[in-house]
Amino acid sequence: MGKKYEKRYCTYFKNPDIRRHNMQHEELFCCHSAEWVEEVRKAVEGDKQ
């Protein structure tokens, strides 16, 4: 996510949960599906595990 979009998220959402990855758009979902599932689980349940 570029700084422009990150600033926009922080402007319009209170305390956004931004998870940074050094990947291109949708690369995590398309090429690293197991990691994507884990990120979704963490976002829903929290990082407690």
C-alpha distance matrix in Angstrom:
0.0 3.7 6.6 8.1 6.3 6.5 9.9 10.7 10.3 12.4 14.8 15.6 15.5 17.6 16.2 13.2 12.8 9.2 9.5 7.5 8.5 9.0 9.1 8.7 8.5 11.2 12.4 12.7 14.8 16.8 17.6 17.5 19.0 20.8 17.7 16.0 19.3 19.3 15.9 17.2 20.5 19.1 17.2 20.5 23.0 21.3 21.0 24.8 25.7
3.7 0.0 3.8 5.4 5.5 6.3 8.7 10.0 10.8 12.5 14.3 15.8 16.4 18.6 17.5 14.9 15.3 11.8 12.6 10.4 11.4 11.1 11.5 10.9 11.0 14.2 15.3 16.2 18.3 20.0 20.7 20.8 22.5 24.3 21.3 19.7 23.0 23.0 19.5 20.8 24.1 22.5 20.5 23.9 26.3 24.3 24.0 27.8 28.8
6.6 3.8 0.0 3.8 5.5 5.0 6.0 8.5 9.8 10.4 12.1 14.3 15.1 16.9 15.9 14.1 15.0 12.0 13.5 11.6 13.6 13.5 14.7 14.5 14.6 17.7 18.8 19.2 21.4 23.4 24.0 23.8 25.4 26.9 23.6 22.2 25.2 24.8 21.2 22.5 25.5 23.5 21.4 24.7 27.0 24.6 24.4 28.0 29.5
8.1 5.4 3.8 0.0 3.8 5.6 5.3 6.4 8.9 10.1 10.7 12.7 14.3 16.7 16.5 14.7 16.3 13.6 15.6 14.3 16.2 16.3 16.8 15.8 15.1 18.2 20.0 20.7 22.4 24.2 25.4 25.5 26.8 28.6 25.6 23.7 26.6 26.6 22.9 23.7 26.9 25.2 22.7 25.7 28.3 26.3 26.5 30.1 31.7
6.3 5.5 5.5 3.8 0.0 3.8 5.3 4.9 6.2 8.6 9.7 10.7 11.8 14.6 14.4 12.0 13.4 10.9 13.1 12.4 14.4 15.2 15.3 14.2 12.9 15.5 17.7 18.1 19.4 21.6 23.0 23.0 23.9 25.8 22.9 20.6 23.4 23.6 19.9 20.3 23.6 22.1 19.4 22.2 25.0 23.3 23.8 27.5 29.1
6.5 6.3 5.0 5.6 3.8 0.0 3.8 5.4 5.1 6.3 8.6 10.2 10.4 12.3 11.5 9.4 10.7 8.2 10.8 10.3 13.1 14.4 15.2 15.1 14.3 16.5 18.3 18.0 19.6 22.2 23.3 22.7 23.6 25.0 21.8 19.9 22.5 22.1 18.3 19.1 21.9 20.0 17.4 20.5 22.9 20.8 21.1 24.7 26.4
9.9 8.7 6.0 5.3 5.3 3.8 0.0 3.8 5.5 5.1 6.1 8.8 10.0 11.8 11.7 10.6 12.9 11.1 14.1 13.8 16.7 17.8 18.8 18.6 17.7 20.1 22.0 21.8 23.3 25.9 27.1 26.5 27.4 28.7 25.5 23.5 26.0 25.5 21.7 22.3 25.0 22.9 20.2 23.0 25.4 23.1 23.6 27.0 29.1
10.7 10.0 8.5 6.4 4.9 5.4 3.8 0.0 3.8 5.4 5.0 6.3 8.4 11.1 12.0 10.5 13.2 11.9 15.0 15.3 18.0 19.4 19.7 18.9 17.3 19.4 21.9 21.8 22.8 25.3 27.0 26.6 27.1 28.7 25.8 23.4 25.6 25.6 21.8 21.8 24.7 23.1 19.9 22.4 25.1 23.3 24.4 27.8 29.9
10.3 10.8 9.8 8.9 6.2 5.1 5.5 3.8 0.0 3.8 5.4 5.4 5.7 8.5 9.0 6.8 9.5 8.7 12.2 13.2 16.2 18.2 18.6 18.3 16.5 18.0 20.5 19.8 20.6 23.5 25.2 24.5 24.6 25.9 23.1 20.6 22.5 22.4 18.6 18.4 21.1 19.5 16.2 18.6 21.3 19.6 20.8 24.2 26.3
12.4 12.5 10.4 10.1 8.6 6.3 5.1 5.4 3.8 0.0 3.8 5.7 5.5 6.6 6.9 6.4 9.6 9.4 13.1 14.1 17.6 19.6 20.7 20.8 19.5 21.0 23.2 22.2 23.4 26.4 27.8 26.7 27.0 27.9 24.8 22.7 24.5 23.8 20.0 20.1 22.4 20.2 17.2 19.6 21.8 19.6 20.6 23.8 26.3
14.8 14.3 12.1 10.7 9.7 8.6 6.1 5.0 5.4 3.8 0.0 3.8 6.0 7.6 9.4 9.5 13.0 13.0 16.7 17.6 20.9 22.7 23.5 23.2 21.6 23.3 25.7 25.1 26.0 28.9 30.6 29.7 29.9 31.0 28.1 25.7 27.5 27.1 23.3 23.1 25.5 23.5 20.2 22.3 24.7 22.7 24.0 27.1 29.7
15.6 15.8 14.3 12.7 10.7 10.2 8.8 6.3 5.4 5.7 3.8 0.0 3.8 6.8 9.5 8.9 12.5 13.1 16.8 18.3 21.5 23.6 23.9 23.4 21.2 22.5 25.3 24.6 24.9 27.9 29.9 29.1 28.8 30.0 27.4 24.7 26.1 26.1 22.4 21.6 24.0 22.4 18.9 20.5 23.1 21.7 23.5 26.5 29.1
15.5 16.4 15.1 14.3 11.8 10.4 10.0 8.4 5.7 5.5 6.0 3.8 0.0 3.8 6.2 5.7 9.3 10.7 14.4 16.6 19.9 22.5 23.0 23.0 20.9 21.7 24.3 23.0 23.3 26.6 28.5 27.3 26.8 27.6 25.0 22.4 23.5 23.2 19.6 18.7 20.8 19.1 15.6 17.0 19.5 18.0 20.0 22.8 25.5
17.6 18.6 16.9 16.7 14.6 12.3 11.8 11.1 8.5 6.6 7.6 6.8 3.8 0.0 3.8 5.8 9.3 11.4 15.1 17.5 21.1 23.9 24.8 25.3 23.6 24.2 26.5 24.8 25.4 28.8 30.4 28.8 28.3 28.7 25.9 23.7 24.5 23.7 20.2 19.5 21.0 18.8 15.6 17.0 18.8 16.9 18.8 21.3 24.3
16.2 17.5 15.9 16.5 14.4 11.5 11.7 12.0 9.0 6.9 9.4 9.5 6.2 3.8 0.0 3.8 6.5 8.8 12.2 14.7 18.4 21.3 22.7 23.6 22.3 22.9 24.7 22.8 23.7 27.2 28.5 26.5 26.3 26.3 23.3 21.5 22.4 21.1 17.6 17.5 18.8 16.2 13.3 15.2 16.7 14.3 15.6 18.2 21.2
13.2 14.9 14.1 14.7 12.0 9.4 10.6 10.5 6.8 6.4 9.5 8.9 5.7 5.8 3.8 0.0 3.8 5.8 9.4 12.0 15.5 18.5 19.4 20.2 18.7 19.1 21.1 19.3 20.0 23.5 24.9 23.2 22.9 23.2 20.3 18.2 19.3 18.4 14.8 14.6 16.4 14.2 11.0 13.3 15.4 13.3 14.7 17.8 20.3
12.8 15.3 15.0 16.3 13.4 10.7 12.9 13.2 9.5 9.6 13.0 12.5 9.3 9.3 6.5 3.8 0.0 3.8 6.4 9.7 13.0 16.4 17.4 18.7 17.4 17.4 18.9 16.6 17.5 21.2 22.2 20.1 19.8 19.8 16.8 15.0 16.0 14.8 11.2 11.4 13.1 10.6 7.8 10.7 12.5 10.3 11.3 14.6 16.9
9.2 11.8 12.0 13.6 10.9 8.2 11.1 11.9 8.7 9.4 13.0 13.1 10.7 11.4 8.8 5.8 3.8 0.0 3.8 6.3 9.7 12.9 14.0 15.3 14.4 14.9 16.2 14.2 15.7 19.1 19.9 18.1 18.5 18.8 15.6 13.9 15.8 14.7 11.0 11.9 14.2 11.9 9.6 13.0 15.0 12.8 13.0 16.6 18.3
9.5 12.6 13.5 15.6 13.1 10.8 14.1 15.0 12.2 13.1 16.7 16.8 14.4 15.1 12.2 9.4 6.4 3.8 0.0 3.8 6.7 10.2 11.5 13.5 13.2 13.2 13.8 11.4 13.4 16.7 17.0 14.9 15.5 15.6 12.2 11.0 13.2 11.9 8.3 10.2 12.5 10.2 9.0 12.7 14.4 12.2 11.6 15.4 16.3
7.5 10.4 11.6 14.3 12.4 10.3 13.8 15.3 13.2 14.1 17.6 18.3 16.6 17.5 14.7 12.0 9.7 6.3 3.8 0.0 3.8 6.8 8.8 11.1 11.7 12.5 12.5 10.7 13.5 16.3 16.1 14.4 15.9 16.3 12.7 12.1 15.0 13.8 10.5 13.0 15.5 13.3 12.6 16.3 17.9 15.6 14.5 18.2 18.8
8.5 11.4 13.6 16.2 14.4 13.1 16.7 18.0 16.2 17.6 20.9 21.5 19.9 21.1 18.4 15.5 13.0 9.7 6.7 3.8 0.0 3.8 5.5 8.6 10.0 10.6 9.6 8.1 11.5 13.7 12.9 11.5 13.6 14.3 10.8 10.7 14.1 13.2 10.6 13.4 16.0 14.5 14.3 17.9 19.4 17.6 16.2 19.8 19.6
9.0 11.1 13.5 16.3 15.2 14.4 17.8 19.4 18.2 19.6 22.7 23.6 22.5 23.9 21.3 18.5 16.4 12.9 10.2 6.8 3.8 0.0 3.8 7.1 9.9 11.3 9.5 9.3 13.0 14.3 13.0 12.4 15.2 16.3 13.1 13.3 16.9 16.3 14.1 16.9 19.5 18.1 18.0 21.6 23.1 21.3 19.7 23.2 22.9
9.1 11.5 14.7 16.8 15.3 15.2 18.8 19.7 18.6 20.7 23.5 23.9 23.0 24.8 22.7 19.4 17.4 14.0 11.5 8.8 5.5 3.8 0.0 3.8 6.7 8.0 6.0 6.9 10.2 11.0 10.1 10.3 13.1 15.0 12.4 12.0 15.8 16.0 14.0 16.3 19.2 18.6 18.3 21.5 23.5 22.2 21.1 24.6 24.1
8.7 10.9 14.5 15.8 14.2 15.1 18.6 18.9 18.3 20.8 23.2 23.4 23.0 25.3 23.6 20.2 18.7 15.3 13.5 11.1 8.6 7.1 3.8 0.0 3.8 6.3 5.4 7.9 10.3 10.4 10.5 11.8 14.2 16.8 14.6 13.5 17.2 18.2 16.0 17.6 20.9 20.7 19.8 22.9 25.3 24.3 23.6 27.3 26.9
8.5 11.0 14.6 15.1 12.9 14.3 17.7 17.3 16.5 19.5 21.6 21.2 20.9 23.6 22.3 18.7 17.4 14.4 13.2 11.7 10.0 9.9 6.7 3.8 0.0 3.8 5.5 7.9 8.9 9.5 11.0 12.3 13.7 16.6 14.8 12.7 16.2 17.7 15.3 16.1 19.7 19.8 18.5 21.1 24.0 23.3 23.3 26.9 26.8
11.2 14.2 17.7 18.2 15.5 16.5 20.1 19.4 18.0 21.0 23.3 22.5 21.7 24.2 22.9 19.1 17.4 14.9 13.2 12.5 10.6 11.3 8.0 6.3 3.8 0.0 3.8 5.5 5.3 6.1 8.3 9.6 10.3 13.5 12.3 9.8 13.0 15.0 13.1 13.6 17.1 17.9 16.8 19.0 21.9 21.8 21.8 25.3 24.8
12.4 15.3 18.8 20.0 17.7 18.3 22.0 21.9 20.5 23.2 25.7 25.3 24.3 26.5 24.7 21.1 18.9 16.2 13.8 12.5 9.6 9.5 6.0 5.4 5.5 3.8 0.0 3.8 5.4 5.2 5.5 7.1 9.1 12.1 10.8 9.4 13.0 14.6 13.3 14.5 17.7 18.3 17.9 20.4 22.8 22.5 21.9 25.3 24.4
12.7 16.2 19.2 20.7 18.1 18.0 21.8 21.8 19.8 22.2 25.1 24.6 23.0 24.8 22.8 19.3 16.6 14.2 11.4 10.7 8.1 9.3 6.9 7.9 7.9 5.5 3.8 0.0 3.8 5.7 5.7 4.9 6.6 8.9 7.2 5.8 9.5 10.8 9.6 11.2 14.1 14.7 14.7 17.2 19.3 19.0 18.3 21.6 20.6
14.8 18.3 21.4 22.4 19.4 19.6 23.3 22.8 20.6 23.4 26.0 24.9 23.3 25.4 23.7 20.0 17.5 15.7 13.4 13.5 11.5 13.0 10.2 10.3 8.9 5.3 5.4 3.8 0.0 3.8 6.0 5.8 5.2 8.5 8.1 5.5 8.3 10.9 10.0 10.3 13.4 14.9 14.6 16.4 18.8 19.2 19.2 22.3 21.3
16.8 20.0 23.4 24.2 21.6 22.2 25.9 25.3 23.5 26.4 28.9 27.9 26.6 28.8 27.2 23.5 21.2 19.1 16.7 16.3 13.7 14.3 11.0 10.4 9.5 6.1 5.2 5.7 3.8 0.0 3.8 6.0 6.2 10.0 10.4 8.7 11.2 13.9 13.6 14.0 16.8 18.4 18.4 20.0 22.4 22.9 22.7 25.7 24.4
17.6 20.7 24.0 25.4 23.0 23.3 27.1 27.0 25.2 27.8 30.6 29.9 28.5 30.4 28.5 24.9 22.2 19.9 17.0 16.1 12.9 13.0 10.1 10.5 11.0 8.3 5.5 5.7 6.0 3.8 0.0 3.8 6.0 9.0 9.2 9.1 11.8 13.7 13.9 15.2 17.6 18.8 19.4 21.4 23.2 23.4 22.6 25.5 23.8
17.5 20.8 23.8 25.5 23.0 22.7 26.5 26.6 24.5 26.7 29.7 29.1 27.3 28.8 26.5 23.2 20.1 18.1 14.9 14.4 11.5 12.4 10.3 11.8 12.3 9.6 7.1 4.9 5.8 6.0 3.8 0.0 3.8 5.7 5.5 6.2 8.9 10.2 10.8 12.5 14.5 15.6 16.6 18.7 20.1 20.2 19.2 21.9 20.1
19.0 22.5 25.4 26.8 23.9 23.6 27.4 27.1 24.6 27.0 29.9 28.8 26.8 28.3 26.3 22.9 19.8 18.5 15.5 15.9 13.6 15.2 13.1 14.2 13.7 10.3 9.1 6.6 5.2 6.2 6.0 3.8 0.0 3.8 5.4 4.9 6.2 8.7 9.8 10.5 12.3 14.2 15.2 16.6 18.1 18.9 18.4 20.9 19.1
20.8 24.3 26.9 28.6 25.8 25.0 28.7 28.7 25.9 27.9 31.0 30.0 27.6 28.7 26.3 23.2 19.8 18.8 15.6 16.3 14.3 16.3 15.0 16.8 16.6 13.5 12.1 8.9 8.5 10.0 9.0 5.7 3.8 0.0 3.8 5.4 5.2 6.4 8.8 10.1 10.7 12.5 14.4 15.6 16.4 17.1 16.3 18.3 16.0
17.7 21.3 23.6 25.6 22.9 21.8 25.5 25.8 23.1 24.8 28.1 27.4 25.0 25.9 23.3 20.3 16.8 15.6 12.2 12.7 10.8 13.1 12.4 14.6 14.8 12.3 10.8 7.2 8.1 10.4 9.2 5.5 5.4 3.8 0.0 3.8 5.4 5.1 6.2 8.7 9.8 10.5 12.3 14.4 15.2 15.1 13.9 16.5 14.6
16.0 19.7 22.2 23.7 20.6 19.9 23.5 23.4 20.6 22.7 25.7 24.7 22.4 23.7 21.5 18.2 15.0 13.9 11.0 12.1 10.7 13.3 12.0 13.5 12.7 9.8 9.4 5.8 5.5 8.7 9.1 6.2 4.9 5.4 3.8 0.0 3.8 5.4 5.1 6.3 8.6 9.9 10.6 12.4 14.2 14.5 14.2 17.0 15.8
19.3 23.0 25.2 26.6 23.4 22.5 26.0 25.6 22.5 24.5 27.5 26.1 23.5 24.5 22.4 19.3 16.0 15.8 13.2 15.0 14.1 16.9 15.8 17.2 16.2 13.0 13.0 9.5 8.3 11.2 11.8 8.9 6.2 5.2 5.4 3.8 0.0 3.8 5.5 5.2 6.2 8.7 9.9 10.7 12.0 13.2 13.3 15.6 14.1
19.3 23.0 24.8 26.6 23.6 22.1 25.5 25.6 22.4 23.8 27.1 26.1 23.2 23.7 21.1 18.4 14.8 14.7 11.9 13.8 13.2 16.3 16.0 18.2 17.7 15.0 14.6 10.8 10.9 13.9 13.7 10.2 8.7 6.4 5.1 5.4 3.8 0.0 3.8 5.4 5.0 6.2 8.6 9.9 10.3 10.8 10.1 12.3 10.6
15.9 19.5 21.2 22.9 19.9 18.3 21.7 21.8 18.6 20.0 23.3 22.4 19.6 20.2 17.6 14.8 11.2 11.0 8.3 10.5 10.6 14.1 14.0 16.0 15.3 13.1 13.3 9.6 10.0 13.6 13.9 10.8 9.8 8.8 6.2 5.1 5.5 3.8 0.0 3.8 5.4 5.1 6.1 8.7 9.9 9.6 9.2 12.3 11.8
17.2 20.8 22.5 23.7 20.3 19.1 22.3 21.8 18.4 20.1 23.1 21.6 18.7 19.5 17.5 14.6 11.4 11.9 10.2 13.0 13.4 16.9 16.3 17.6 16.1 13.6 14.5 11.2 10.3 14.0 15.2 12.5 10.5 10.1 8.7 6.3 5.2 5.4 3.8 0.0 3.8 5.4 5.0 6.2 8.5 9.4 10.5 13.2 13.0
20.5 24.1 25.5 26.9 23.6 21.9 25.0 24.7 21.1 22.4 25.5 24.0 20.8 21.0 18.8 16.4 13.1 14.2 12.5 15.5 16.0 19.5 19.2 20.9 19.7 17.1 17.7 14.1 13.4 16.8 17.6 14.5 12.3 10.7 9.8 8.6 6.2 5.0 5.4 3.8 0.0 3.8 5.4 5.2 5.8 7.5 8.6 10.5 9.9
19.1 22.5 23.5 25.2 22.1 20.0 22.9 23.1 19.5 20.2 23.5 22.4 19.1 18.8 16.2 14.2 10.6 11.9 10.2 13.3 14.5 18.1 18.6 20.7 19.8 17.9 18.3 14.7 14.9 18.4 18.8 15.6 14.2 12.5 10.5 9.9 8.7 6.2 5.1 5.4 3.8 0.0 3.8 5.5 5.2 4.7 5.1 7.8 8.1
17.2 20.5 21.4 22.7 19.4 17.4 20.2 19.9 16.2 17.2 20.2 18.9 15.6 15.6 13.3 11.0 7.8 9.6 9.0 12.6 14.3 18.0 18.3 19.8 18.5 16.8 17.9 14.7 14.6 18.4 19.4 16.6 15.2 14.4 12.3 10.6 9.9 8.6 6.1 5.0 5.4 3.8 0.0 3.8 5.8 5.3 7.3 10.3 11.5
20.5 23.9 24.7 25.7 22.2 20.5 23.0 22.4 18.6 19.6 22.3 20.5 17.0 17.0 15.2 13.3 10.7 13.0 12.7 16.3 17.9 21.6 21.5 22.9 21.1 19.0 20.4 17.2 16.4 20.0 21.4 18.7 16.6 15.6 14.4 12.4 10.7 9.9 8.7 6.2 5.2 5.5 3.8 0.0 3.8 5.8 8.9 10.7 11.8
23.0 26.3 27.0 28.3 25.0 22.9 25.4 25.1 21.3 21.8 24.7 23.1 19.5 18.8 16.7 15.4 12.5 15.0 14.4 17.9 19.4 23.1 23.5 25.3 24.0 21.9 22.8 19.3 18.8 22.4 23.2 20.1 18.1 16.4 15.2 14.2 12.0 10.3 9.9 8.5 5.8 5.2 5.8 3.8 0.0 3.8 6.8 7.4 8.7
21.3 24.3 24.6 26.3 23.3 20.8 23.1 23.3 19.6 19.6 22.7 21.7 18.0 16.9 14.3 13.3 10.3 12.8 12.2 15.6 17.6 21.3 22.2 24.3 23.3 21.8 22.5 19.0 19.2 22.9 23.4 20.2 18.9 17.1 15.1 14.5 13.2 10.8 9.6 9.4 7.5 4.7 5.3 5.8 3.8 0.0 3.8 5.5 7.9
21.0 24.0 24.4 26.5 23.8 21.1 23.6 24.4 20.8 20.6 24.0 23.5 20.0 18.8 15.6 14.7 11.3 13.0 11.6 14.5 16.2 19.7 21.1 23.6 23.3 21.8 21.9 18.3 19.2 22.7 22.6 19.2 18.4 16.3 13.9 14.2 13.3 10.1 9.2 10.5 8.6 5.1 7.3 8.9 6.8 3.8 0.0 3.8 5.7
24.8 27.8 28.0 30.1 27.5 24.7 27.0 27.8 24.2 23.8 27.1 26.5 22.8 21.3 18.2 17.8 14.6 16.6 15.4 18.2 19.8 23.2 24.6 27.3 26.9 25.3 25.3 21.6 22.3 25.7 25.5 21.9 20.9 18.3 16.5 17.0 15.6 12.3 12.3 13.2 10.5 7.8 10.3 10.7 7.4 5.5 3.8 0.0 3.8
25.7 28.8 29.5 31.7 29.1 26.4 29.1 29.9 26.3 26.3 29.7 29.1 25.5 24.3 21.2 20.3 16.9 18.3 16.3 18.8 19.6 22.9 24.1 26.9 26.8 24.8 24.4 20.6 21.3 24.4 23.8 20.1 19.1 16.0 14.6 15.8 14.1 10.6 11.8 13.0 9.9 8.1 11.5 11.8 8.7 7.9 5.7 3.8 0.0
